Amino acid sequence: MNFSTTLLSLICLCPLLATGCIKMPTEPPIHLTTTVFPETVNKLPTPPPALTEEEQQSSWGQEYRLGSCFAREGDYYRAATCFHRSRFLLCTPASPHKAQLIHALLLTYSLGGKYQEAVDIWEKEQSSVTISDPDLARDCICLLYEAYSQLDRTDDASRLIDILPTDDRLRTKLPLYQILAANSDSSLSLAPPLAALVGLSEGDEAASLSAAYLNSRKDPTTARFLNGILPGSGYLYVRHYQTAATAFIMNALFITSTCQLFSAHQQAAAIIAGGFEGGWYLGGIAGAGLAADLYNQRLREQITKPYLERHTLFPLQQLHYQW
């Protein structure tokens, strides 16, 4: 095979190699949530004032009661629908039950993971709602803080902290929840100083968790570098043993096939085989970095979620009332 043929083959091979590139995702990590507390929430009292017999028989009262029953069974979609119907049927805007309905919707959306809907209903109704019960107001702050944090609207969440009394422990507990629930690579390293403000034991434990995470995490750059040096070794680094074996074998087969086809002067087939190899090789480099990110995310979840639950830092653990 002469020089011009070789050059032409390499030129044809370059676009095929480029097809193996994978766009690296830029989405933020998934925020931490908890599913431990719906049963605990069901044991809480209902917010005052209790519905009178006449209110229970009214159209809005019946919808409110139906929504509460659906919510306690975990059917949050039907519960939210009933609460909205009750809100529309409540003809007295100044009624104290308006605050109960908004609280019920915020709680339902929070347990259902519908944080944007929770924020939307609050921003629509806040000017027409008066919450006289301090515990009910505190519940709404907790639920809204969680919703804003999950939506990465940290400035809006911070403004809620200013509403709380200066001696309320939520002023330190909620920001600590926000940092840790963000589940970012830097969250555990930022947590210890703030955790120390919550309590001495919380601060010491947060520092030990941060050290444990830094000692166990996998560096995505290292994973990509290793996989570039030897296909499969990056996956081996993040303990994806089956994927590591598959990557090594497939790259070895395609490289061998490409070399043999070039030796047999089968340039077209060699280019096709080389293109497939480029896809496996470049895709493996990107995939090893993604595998390291996923490893770190799961490691953070294993470390952080029990800590949040143990020290009652999730907003759902701060509630006084249910539906």
Steps between C-alpha positions, in 0.01 A plus 500: 500500500661826383514829687209667315267209573597505866444876522159470332403224743597714800304798365193280459551356847501837681125575458419151621714552807318823571168319504620320811501819704235522771361828627570519871186577700490821701187432710546561875485204739159380615396660830457272798148426617355260754214251491517409869251750632156470331392257774637736765317794344172307519538484879513878537189697601290693251547879507250716686227608481308174464218497247155540649227252410348751263838560331556127465172468311574795270630436149847636577514312830418169333773554243745589778415182690533290183839657428617421852394135460678467166813665641516262798482208256787645296288590197641849469366569150135454604570675831634811326202500263256490793686774688490724192127438458449585866701820452281606210178413685599689816308819448644691795856614411563621856408164650771351727448175310667660196833468681422134574436433132822666389692305764331178381603571141858583595528179703340288226727639230805461724430133569425447132823667389312772308706793620427737213126455558548576870683823420243598237201465733675694776610786275148519363319498835740651755354849477152372586595264784539595865662234716433584863617172654881525551553123467304493175706791369816316602383191311443706185848650529656153527306365201576805286867493601522142378323586174724801427812297587399213273449752219841661568333831588730555796437875524126446542569231760734732692233771520276254685763466773466872579135446593590259781565622857865560577509217757336240275731203431363479148717800414800267508337161432338596171817648340690187605229288337525714186876449468493126557184429301658669196713184477787682332864398514582791730195470729664278763808721522283812551276339763719471816514873593125538458429169675701624800249785536218246522673299772839371610425136417360596158816698420739223607308237307481718189879548510557124523256437216677756284836333564356155425355623172822664385691180575255280307391711203618426146650772284323520159812641332706208627235255375506656152881508492529136600247394239690697239826321589343154514134456402309350792739613772292812570196284569714270713600806705134571583429130566288435192668166440268358234506824299881509531529149353255584218684822413838326491379210285306713250786749453748214458279332239446817296869598513603150391241497221608843374868402494432169324278663239763763423761227471273318255459822296127516582501874553123555490430229756792620711361854504161373613657287773721792606194726520328255731815482709511879521145496633579236762826668602376860530166390640681291760703800613187710546313210656770441760469861614122467523539177695724682749242779538228242562720318752556826689132589494402164648776530758370844604148362527617213721685742727274804501141371499530305830668804656213726395243257634686426823526868593146585379616747237248421227220761493237226530646415839424851626124494438233549766190423292375269227195552277 
